[in-house]
Amino acid sequence: MTNASSETAPKTASNAVQYQVKTRAMRRYITFYSLASLGIALLWGSLLAILVPLQVQGIEFHRIFTGADSGVDLQALTTLQSKVAAGTVTPDADQQRQLGLLAEFNSSRATSLSIVSSVGVLLGMLLSPIIGMLSDRTKSRWGRRAPWIAAGGIGGTALICLMPVAPTIAVMVVIWSLLQVLVGVAQGPLTATVADRVPEARIGVVSGISGLASYFGAIIGAVAAGSLFASIGLAAYFPIGILLLLTTMAFVLFARDNTSREMITKPLRFKSVVKSYGVALGDADYRWAWISKVLLYLGYGISSVYSLYMLQSYISPALSATQAAQTAPLLQFAALPTTLLAMFISGRWSDKIKRRKPFVVAAGLLMAGSFLIPFISPTLPAMFIQVMVTGLGYGTFVVVDQALFIDVLPDKEAAGRDLGLSSLGQNLGNALGPIVAGAVVGIFAGAYAPVWPIAFALVTIASLLVLRVKRVR
């Protein structure tokens, strides 16, 4: 008995120590994974929502309003346009000419923003599966993913610092596209670490925490960019870049993975790279989830890409550029309570009842319905109501959809590749959204209203397609 007791005690103590070590490591991983997600989301929130649209608008304004028109008040001109459309004012010849310039400006900035937003997303869409496969096979003492996360963070920061000096739309397209690709180099492998390092029973919880960090980061980024732009203009790009560098490198240095130097991998051949784009799509459940994701982000992108411009040119009364830059983040902040609630509840609830589809379907239908609110009532209060309802849907979607994709992965050993393809679906929707929105605004001579019913239809279809997934409840 004595010998048995003396043998049992050390084993129990050893198990307890190992458990504590693993628990501390997991907490450290979650902390720095959330911080890195926060930094990347902050970049997208600040640049996509505020700084890039304002920079595009500035370039297009100076191209179209020249000479005596260079000092025109866009807010006053938009108000005049509304009164003319309502039949309460008859413009004189000069006002009619300026209204023609305004229509050209509205259409031109929408088209230019669509091009700037889409090209980089398309490049990222094509490269993300390759990056995922390369990260699956990367051998380093830092693990498979860390070298990519570090390279994306450092390279992305360098390009952010070049953005303010872009003098034309063409130069903006080049810099912003490369920037999006490099940030994707960090973001894709970062997401793959969840499949690598998180136990299956905690994937929903970790997805919820990272989703919360991502959403909160987007809001912080938009608020910070709006405030910084009012005081330092396009120099607001610089602090955003520094934060990206700090958060990605913190993950690499303080949430270190095990070495992958001894990992056995198959040679990567060009033929297999080409085929890899469709490997996961050969699985029916993955394919339906992927198509649904593309359509949802397409509809969401159509509805959100011109938020800043809608505050200036769609709602009544119209806002000035400075007012819009300060109000746009408030729209995101208004959605925070409902989004936080959805994120907090959905991940845990989904894990507890072991169901994903009801959450994803309900999330999509909520988002779709919200798009009809500003279409029916083009006012600032309606915009606030719309984002709050969207928050409920989007908060649920970003948490449970990631868990759903992990559940339907055809090959867990190729998680980087297939989650990269999942990101490709999101990127494809994000890329096509601005293109479709730009085409719609151009067809309707600078009018923004038609984007809402189109977004409604696409997201509704996306929600219903999730029901075709069979392997996940």
Residue pairs with C-beta under 8 A, 6 or more apart in sequence:
26 197
26 198
26 202
28 254
28 255
29 193
29 197
29 198
29 255
30 206
30 209
31 255
32 250
32 251
32 254
32 255
33 190
33 193
33 194
33 206
33 210
33 251
33 255
34 209
34 210
34 212
34 213
35 213
35 247
35 250
35 251
36 149
36 186
36 190
36 247
36 248
36 250
36 251
37 190
37 210
37 213
37 214
37 217
38 213
38 214
38 216
38 217
38 220
38 247
39 217
39 243
39 244
39 246
39 247
39 248
40 183
40 186
40 187
40 190
40 214
40 217
40 244
40 247
40 248
41 213
41 214
41 215
41 216
41 217
41 218
41 221
42 217
42 218
42 220
42 221
42 224
42 240
42 243
42 244
43 156
43 160
43 183
43 221
43 240
43 241
43 243
43 244
44 218
44 221
45 217
45 218
45 219
45 220
45 221
45 222
45 225
45 332
46 221
46 222
46 224
46 225
46 236
46 240
47 160
47 163
47 221
47 225
47 237
47 240
48 117
49 218
49 221
49 222
49 225
49 307
49 308
49 328
49 329
49 332
50 221
50 222
50 225
50 226
50 229
50 308
50 325
50 328
50 329
51 163
51 225
51 229
51 234
51 236
51 237
51 240
52 113
52 116
52 117
52 163
52 172
52 176
53 113
53 306
53 308
53 309
54 229
54 234
54 308
54 321
54 325
55 163
55 164
55 166
55 172
55 234
56 109
56 112
56 113
56 116
56 169
56 172
57 109
57 113
57 308
57 309
57 321
59 112
59 167
59 168
59 169
59 172
60 105
60 108
60 109
60 112
60 169
61 74
61 105
61 109
62 70
63 108
64 101
64 104
64 105
64 108
65 72
65 101
65 105
69 98
69 101
72 98
72 101
74 102
74 105
74 312
74 320
74 321
75 312
75 318
75 319
75 320
75 321
75 323
77 98
77 99
77 102
78 102
78 312
78 313
78 318
79 317
79 318
80 89
80 91
80 95
80 99
81 99
81 102
82 316
82 317
82 318
83 89
84 90
84 91
84 99
91 99
102 446
103 445
103 446
104 446
105 446
106 309
106 313
106 441
106 446
107 441
107 442
107 445
107 446
109 309
110 306
110 309
110 437
110 438
110 441
110 442
110 446
110 448
111 438
111 441
111 442
112 169
113 305
113 306
113 309
113 434
113 438
114 305
114 434
114 435
114 437
114 438
114 439
115 169
115 173
115 438
116 169
116 172
116 173
116 176
117 305
117 430
117 431
117 434
118 431
118 432
118 434
118 435
119 173
119 176
119 177
120 173
120 176
120 177
120 178
120 179
120 180
120 181
121 180
121 427
121 428
121 430
121 431
122 427
122 428
122 431
123 177
123 180
123 181
124 180
124 181
124 184
124 423
124 427
125 424
125 427
125 428
125 431
126 424
127 181
127 184
128 184
128 188
128 420
128 421
128 423
128 424
128 427
129 276
129 277
129 417
129 420
129 421
129 424
130 273
130 276
130 420
131 148
131 184
131 185
131 188
131 189
131 420
132 188
132 189
132 192
132 416
132 417
132 418
132 419
132 420
132 421
132 423
133 268
133 273
133 276
133 414
133 416
133 417
133 420
134 148
134 268
135 144
135 145
135 148
135 188
135 189
135 192
135 416
136 144
136 192
136 265
136 413
136 414
136 415
136 416
136 417
137 144
137 263
137 265
137 266
137 268
138 144
138 145
138 147
138 148
138 260
139 260
139 261
139 262
139 263
139 265
140 146
140 147
140 259
140 260
140 261
141 259
141 261
142 252
142 256
142 257
142 259
143 256
143 257
143 258
143 259
143 260
144 189
144 196
144 257
144 260
144 263
144 416
145 189
145 190
145 192
145 193
145 196
145 257
145 416
146 251
146 252
146 256
146 257
148 185
148 186
148 188
148 189
149 186
149 189
149 190
149 248
149 251
149 252
150 186
150 248
150 249
150 252
151 182
151 185
151 186
152 182
152 183
152 184
152 185
152 186
152 187
152 189
152 248
153 186
153 244
153 245
153 247
153 248
153 249
153 252
154 245
154 249
155 182
155 185
156 179
156 182
156 183
156 185
156 186
156 241
156 244
157 241
157 242
157 244
157 245
158 241
159 175
159 178
159 179
159 182
160 179
160 237
160 238
160 240
160 241
160 244
161 237
161 238
161 241
162 175
163 172
163 175
163 176
163 179
163 234
163 237
164 233
164 234
164 235
164 237
164 238
166 172
166 175
166 176
183 244
184 423
184 427
186 248
187 423
188 416
188 419
188 420
188 423
189 416
190 248
190 251
191 402
191 419
191 423
192 415
192 416
192 419
192 420
193 257
194 203
194 206
194 207
194 210
194 402
194 406
195 406
195 409
195 412
195 415
195 416
195 419
196 257
196 415
197 257
198 206
201 351
202 351
203 351
203 403
203 406
204 347
204 348
204 350
204 351
204 399
204 400
204 403
205 347
205 348
205 351
207 347
207 399
207 400
207 402
207 403
208 343
208 344
208 346
208 347
208 348
208 399
209 347
211 343
211 347
211 395
211 398
211 399
211 402
212 340
212 343
212 344
214 398
215 336
215 339
215 340
215 343
215 394
215 395
215 398
216 336
218 332
219 329
219 332
219 333
219 336
221 240
222 328
222 329
222 332
223 329
223 330
223 332
223 333
224 236
224 239
224 240
225 236
225 240
225 325
225 329
226 325
226 326
226 328
226 329
227 326
228 235
228 236
228 239
229 236
229 325
230 322
230 325
230 326
276 417
277 421
279 410
279 411
279 414
279 417
279 418
280 286
280 287
280 290
280 409
280 410
280 411
280 417
280 418
280 421
281 287
281 290
281 421
282 410
283 408
283 410
284 468
284 470
285 408
285 469
285 470
285 471
285 472
286 405
286 408
286 409
286 410
286 418
288 465
288 466
288 468
288 469
289 401
289 404
289 405
289 408
289 466
289 469
290 421
290 422
290 425
291 425
291 465
292 360
292 364
292 462
292 463
292 465
292 466
293 401
293 405
293 422
293 425
293 426
293 429
293 462
294 425
294 426
294 428
294 429
294 432
294 462
295 429
295 458
295 459
295 461
295 462
295 465
296 364
296 367
296 397
296 429
296 458
296 459
296 462
296 463
297 425
297 426
297 428
297 429
297 430
297 433
298 428
298 429
298 432
298 433
298 436
298 458
298 462
299 367
299 368
299 371
299 429
299 433
299 454
299 455
299 456
299 457
299 458
299 459
299 462
300 367
300 394
300 429
300 433
300 455
300 459
301 429
301 430
301 431
301 432
301 433
301 434
301 437
302 433
302 434
302 436
302 437
302 440
302 451
302 454
302 455
302 458
303 371
303 451
303 452
303 455
304 433
305 433
305 434
305 437
306 314
306 437
306 441
306 448
306 451
307 328
307 331
308 324
308 325
308 328
309 324
309 448
310 374
310 383
310 448
311 318
311 319
311 323
311 324
311 327
311 328
311 380
311 383
312 318
312 319
312 320
312 321
312 324
313 446
313 448
314 374
314 378
314 448
314 449
315 374
315 378
315 379
315 380
315 382
315 383
316 378
316 379
319 327
319 380
327 380
331 383
331 384
331 387
332 387
334 384
334 387
334 388
335 387
335 388
335 390
335 391
335 394
336 391
337 388
337 391
338 388
338 389
338 391
338 392
338 395
339 391
339 392
339 394
339 395
340 395
341 392
341 395
342 363
342 391
342 392
342 393
342 394
342 395
342 396
342 399
343 395
343 396
343 398
343 399
346 359
346 363
346 395
346 396
346 399
346 400
347 399
347 400
347 403
349 359
350 356
350 359
350 399
350 400
350 403
351 403
354 473
355 473
356 400
356 403
356 404
356 407
356 472
356 473
357 404
357 466
357 467
357 469
357 472
357 473
359 396
359 397
359 400
360 396
360 397
360 400
360 401
360 404
360 463
360 466
361 463
361 464
361 466
361 467
362 393
362 396
362 463
363 392
363 393
363 394
363 395
363 396
363 397
363 400
363 401
363 463
364 393
364 397
364 459
364 460
364 462
364 463
364 466
365 393
365 460
365 463
366 389
366 390
366 392
366 393
366 396
367 389
367 390
367 393
367 394
367 397
367 459
368 393
368 455
368 456
368 457
368 459
368 460
368 463
369 389
369 456
370 385
370 386
370 387
370 389
370 390
370 393
371 386
371 390
371 452
371 453
371 455
371 456
371 459
372 452
372 453
372 456
373 382
373 385
373 386
373 389
374 382
374 383
374 386
374 452
375 449
375 452
375 453
375 456
376 382
378 449
404 466
404 469
404 472
405 419
405 422
406 415
406 419
407 471
407 472
408 469
408 471
408 472
409 415
409 418
409 419
410 418
411 417
411 418
436 454
437 451
440 450
440 451
440 454
441 447
441 448
441 450
441 451
444 450
